[in-house]
């Protein structure tokens, strides 16, 4: 009995040692795949990249900003912060300092988008957001810019532009719908949906007189009151918003059977 008890204690001790060993091995393996983020602020971008590589990390240049406190070409900020634990090969995002603003923002208003882009590149400035506005006049012309010309104390070298766009200014085009056979009220609603203006003229259409046989009435049937009998432009022609469409609307006038 005592021998069995000793064997059980020995087995439990071995299990405990195995668990502790596995836990330690796991911890070492996990931490072996981690790295401590070094302090990169103030270093040149090249030196920061080398230091990050030594720690098994990557450097990712995200932004560039002007700074009166950090020399040009040096790291202005970083993320994650120094001392953070991350996985190896984790990217460290950094912002590069451009030093004190030394380039005046040029006046690009009135230039074409291409010419403005060339001017920015010549001054080592970046093209930011380019927005288009539908206006009358020449297309592809710079209407406004941010920051404005000759701005001082701007944060970064990025200039955004507002450019004219004549294509967006053109009325939307449609294929002319068929209105013949529709009532006038329905034709008005359908034309309004396409932004068209309806101008109507009426024509007299004979209606069967009372007492006319049903077969004869059917053979000589005319459009109901207010029905479109003709249109210009015809169905399928190209029209634009604001165009005028002329239609002919039938109206009844009674007629007697032929003698």
C-alpha positions as CSV (number, residue, x, y, z in Angstrom):
1,X,0.0,0.0,0.0
2,X,2.8,2.4,0.9
3,X,4.5,1.5,-2.4
4,X,1.4,2.3,-4.4
5,X,1.1,5.6,-2.6
6,X,4.7,6.5,-3.4
7,X,4.2,5.6,-7.0
8,X,1.2,7.9,-7.1
9,X,3.1,10.8,-5.6
10,X,5.9,10.3,-8.0
11,X,3.5,10.3,-11.0
12,X,1.8,13.5,-9.7
13,X,5.2,15.1,-9.3
14,X,6.2,14.2,-12.9
15,X,2.9,15.6,-14.2
16,X,3.5,18.8,-12.3
17,X,7.0,19.1,-13.6
18,X,5.7,18.5,-17.2
19,X,3.0,21.2,-16.8
20,X,5.5,23.7,-15.5
21,X,7.9,22.9,-18.2
22,X,5.3,23.2,-20.9
23,X,4.1,26.6,-19.4
24,X,7.7,27.9,-19.4
25,X,8.3,26.7,-22.9
26,X,5.1,28.3,-24.1
27,X,6.0,31.6,-22.4
28,X,9.5,31.6,-24.0
29,X,8.0,30.7,-27.4
30,X,5.5,33.5,-27.2
31,X,7.9,36.1,-26.0
32,X,10.4,34.9,-28.5
33,X,8.0,36.1,-31.2
34,X,7.6,39.5,-29.6
35,X,9.7,42.6,-29.8
36,X,9.9,45.8,-27.8
37,X,9.2,48.9,-29.9
38,X,12.3,51.2,-29.7
39,X,12.2,55.0,-29.4
40,X,12.6,56.3,-33.0
41,X,11.5,60.0,-32.5
42,X,14.4,62.3,-33.4
43,X,16.3,59.8,-35.4
44,X,16.8,60.1,-39.1
45,X,14.4,58.0,-41.1
46,X,17.3,55.9,-42.3
47,X,18.6,55.3,-38.8
48,X,15.1,54.6,-37.5
49,X,14.6,52.0,-40.2
50,X,17.9,50.2,-39.3
51,X,17.0,50.2,-35.6
52,X,13.6,48.8,-36.3
53,X,15.1,46.1,-38.4
54,X,17.5,45.1,-35.6
55,X,14.4,44.5,-33.4
56,X,12.7,42.4,-36.0
57,X,10.2,45.2,-36.9
58,X,9.4,47.1,-40.0
59,X,9.3,50.9,-40.6
60,X,6.3,52.4,-42.4
61,X,6.5,56.1,-43.4
62,X,2.9,57.4,-43.2
63,X,3.0,61.2,-43.3
64,X,5.2,64.2,-43.7
65,X,4.7,67.4,-41.8
66,X,6.4,70.7,-41.3
67,X,8.0,71.2,-37.8
68,X,10.0,74.0,-36.3
69,X,11.3,71.7,-33.5
70,X,12.5,68.6,-35.4
71,X,15.0,68.8,-38.2
72,X,14.0,67.8,-41.7
73,X,14.4,64.1,-42.5
74,X,14.0,63.1,-38.8
75,X,11.2,61.1,-37.2
76,X,8.5,63.5,-35.8
77,X,6.2,60.9,-34.3
78,X,5.7,57.1,-34.1
79,X,3.0,54.6,-33.4
80,X,3.1,52.3,-31.4
81,X,4.8,54.2,-28.6
82,X,8.3,53.2,-27.4
83,X,8.3,50.3,-24.9
84,X,5.2,48.6,-26.4
85,X,5.3,44.9,-27.0
86,X,4.3,43.8,-30.5
87,X,4.8,40.8,-32.7
88,X,7.9,40.6,-34.8
89,X,7.6,42.0,-38.3
90,X,5.0,44.5,-36.9
91,X,5.0,47.8,-38.8
92,X,6.0,51.0,-36.9
93,X,4.2,53.9,-38.5
94,X,6.3,57.1,-38.4
95,X,5.8,60.7,-39.5
96,X,8.7,62.5,-41.1
97,X,9.6,66.1,-40.3
98,X,10.0,68.5,-43.2
99,X,11.6,71.1,-41.0
100,X,10.4,74.7,-40.9
101,X,8.2,75.6,-43.8
102,X,10.4,77.1,-46.5
103,X,8.2,76.8,-49.6
104,X,5.5,79.4,-50.4
105,X,2.2,77.9,-51.5
106,X,1.8,78.9,-55.1
107,X,-1.3,80.5,-56.6
108,X,-2.8,77.8,-58.8
109,X,-6.2,79.4,-59.5
110,X,-6.9,79.6,-63.2
111,X,-4.4,76.9,-64.2
112,X,-5.3,73.6,-65.6
113,X,-5.2,70.6,-63.3
114,X,-2.2,69.2,-65.1
115,X,-0.3,72.5,-65.0
116,X,-1.1,72.8,-61.3
117,X,0.1,69.3,-60.6
118,X,3.4,70.0,-62.4
119,X,3.9,73.2,-60.4
120,X,3.3,71.3,-57.1
121,X,5.8,68.6,-58.0
122,X,8.4,71.2,-58.9
123,X,8.2,72.7,-55.5
124,X,8.2,69.3,-53.8
125,X,4.6,69.7,-52.7
126,X,2.0,66.9,-52.7
127,X,-1.3,66.9,-54.6
128,X,-4.1,66.4,-52.1
129,X,-7.8,65.8,-52.8
130,X,-9.0,66.9,-56.2
131,X,-12.8,67.7,-56.2
132,X,-14.8,68.7,-59.3
133,X,-17.6,71.3,-59.6
134,X,-20.1,71.6,-62.4
135,X,-19.8,75.2,-63.6
136,X,-20.3,77.0,-66.9
137,X,-17.1,77.8,-68.8
138,X,-13.9,75.9,-69.6
139,X,-13.4,72.5,-68.0
140,X,-10.3,71.3,-66.0
141,X,-9.6,74.8,-64.6
142,X,-8.6,75.3,-60.9
143,X,-11.3,77.3,-59.2
144,X,-9.9,77.2,-55.6
145,X,-7.2,75.6,-53.5
146,X,-6.4,74.7,-49.9
147,X,-4.2,76.0,-48.4
148,X,-4.6,79.4,-50.2
149,X,-1.7,80.9,-52.1
150,X,1.2,82.3,-50.0
151,X,-0.1,80.7,-46.8
152,X,2.3,80.5,-43.9
153,X,2.4,78.1,-41.0
154,X,0.7,75.3,-42.8
155,X,1.0,71.8,-41.4
156,X,1.9,69.7,-44.4
157,X,3.0,70.0,-48.0
158,X,-0.3,68.8,-49.4
159,X,-2.4,71.1,-51.6
160,X,-6.0,70.2,-52.5
161,X,-7.8,71.6,-55.6
162,X,-11.3,72.4,-56.7
163,X,-11.5,71.9,-60.5
164,X,-14.3,72.9,-63.0
165,X,-16.1,70.1,-64.7
166,X,-18.2,70.9,-67.8
167,X,-19.4,67.3,-68.3
168,X,-21.2,67.3,-65.0
169,X,-22.8,70.7,-66.0
170,X,-24.4,69.2,-69.1
171,X,-28.1,68.3,-68.7
172,X,-28.8,64.7,-68.4
173,X,-29.8,63.1,-71.7
174,X,-32.7,60.6,-72.3
175,X,-34.2,58.6,-75.1
176,X,-37.6,60.2,-75.8
177,X,-40.3,58.0,-74.4
178,X,-43.4,57.1,-76.4
179,X,-46.4,59.2,-75.3
180,X,-48.8,58.3,-78.1
181,X,-51.9,56.5,-76.7
182,X,-51.4,57.8,-73.2
183,X,-53.9,60.2,-71.5
184,X,-52.7,63.7,-71.3
185,X,-52.3,63.6,-67.5
186,X,-50.2,60.5,-67.6
187,X,-48.1,62.0,-70.4
188,X,-47.5,65.1,-68.3
189,X,-46.4,63.0,-65.3
190,X,-44.0,60.9,-67.5
191,X,-42.5,63.9,-69.1
192,X,-42.0,65.7,-65.8
193,X,-40.0,62.7,-64.5
194,X,-37.5,63.2,-67.3
195,X,-37.4,67.0,-66.8
196,X,-39.3,67.6,-70.1
197,X,-41.8,70.4,-70.8
198,X,-45.0,69.3,-72.5
199,X,-46.8,71.7,-74.9
200,X,-50.1,70.4,-76.2
201,X,-52.3,71.2,-79.2
202,X,-55.8,69.7,-79.6
203,X,-57.4,68.2,-82.6
204,X,-61.1,67.3,-83.2
205,X,-61.7,63.6,-83.4
206,X,-65.2,62.4,-84.4
207,X,-67.0,60.2,-81.9
208,X,-69.9,57.9,-82.8
209,X,-73.3,59.4,-82.6
210,X,-76.0,57.9,-80.5
211,X,-77.8,55.1,-82.2
212,X,-74.9,54.0,-84.3
213,X,-74.6,50.1,-84.4
214,X,-72.0,48.7,-82.1
215,X,-70.0,47.1,-85.0
216,X,-69.9,50.4,-86.8
217,X,-68.8,52.2,-83.6
218,X,-66.0,49.8,-83.1
219,X,-64.8,50.1,-86.7
220,X,-64.9,53.9,-86.4
221,X,-63.6,54.1,-82.8
222,X,-61.5,57.2,-82.0
223,X,-59.0,57.9,-79.2
224,X,-60.7,58.6,-75.8
225,X,-60.9,62.2,-74.6
226,X,-57.5,63.6,-73.8
227,X,-55.4,60.9,-75.5
228,X,-52.1,61.8,-77.1
229,X,-52.3,61.1,-80.9
230,X,-48.9,62.5,-82.0
231,X,-45.7,63.8,-80.5
232,X,-42.5,65.6,-81.5
233,X,-39.7,64.6,-81.0
234,X,-40.8,61.1,-81.8
235,X,-40.1,58.1,-79.5
236,X,-36.4,57.1,-79.4
237,X,-34.9,60.5,-80.3
238,X,-32.3,62.0,-77.9
239,X,-33.7,64.7,-75.6
240,X,-32.2,66.5,-72.6
241,X,-33.6,67.9,-69.4
242,X,-35.5,71.1,-70.1
243,X,-36.3,70.3,-73.7
244,X,-39.9,71.0,-75.0
245,X,-42.0,68.2,-76.3
246,X,-45.0,69.1,-78.5
247,X,-47.9,66.7,-78.5
248,X,-51.3,66.6,-80.1
249,X,-54.3,65.7,-77.9
250,X,-57.4,64.2,-79.4
251,X,-60.9,65.5,-78.3
252,X,-64.3,64.2,-79.4
253,X,-66.8,65.8,-81.7
254,X,-69.9,63.8,-82.4
255,X,-70.7,62.5,-85.9
256,X,-73.7,60.9,-87.5
257,X,-73.8,57.7,-89.5
258,X,-72.9,58.1,-93.2
259,X,-76.0,58.3,-95.4
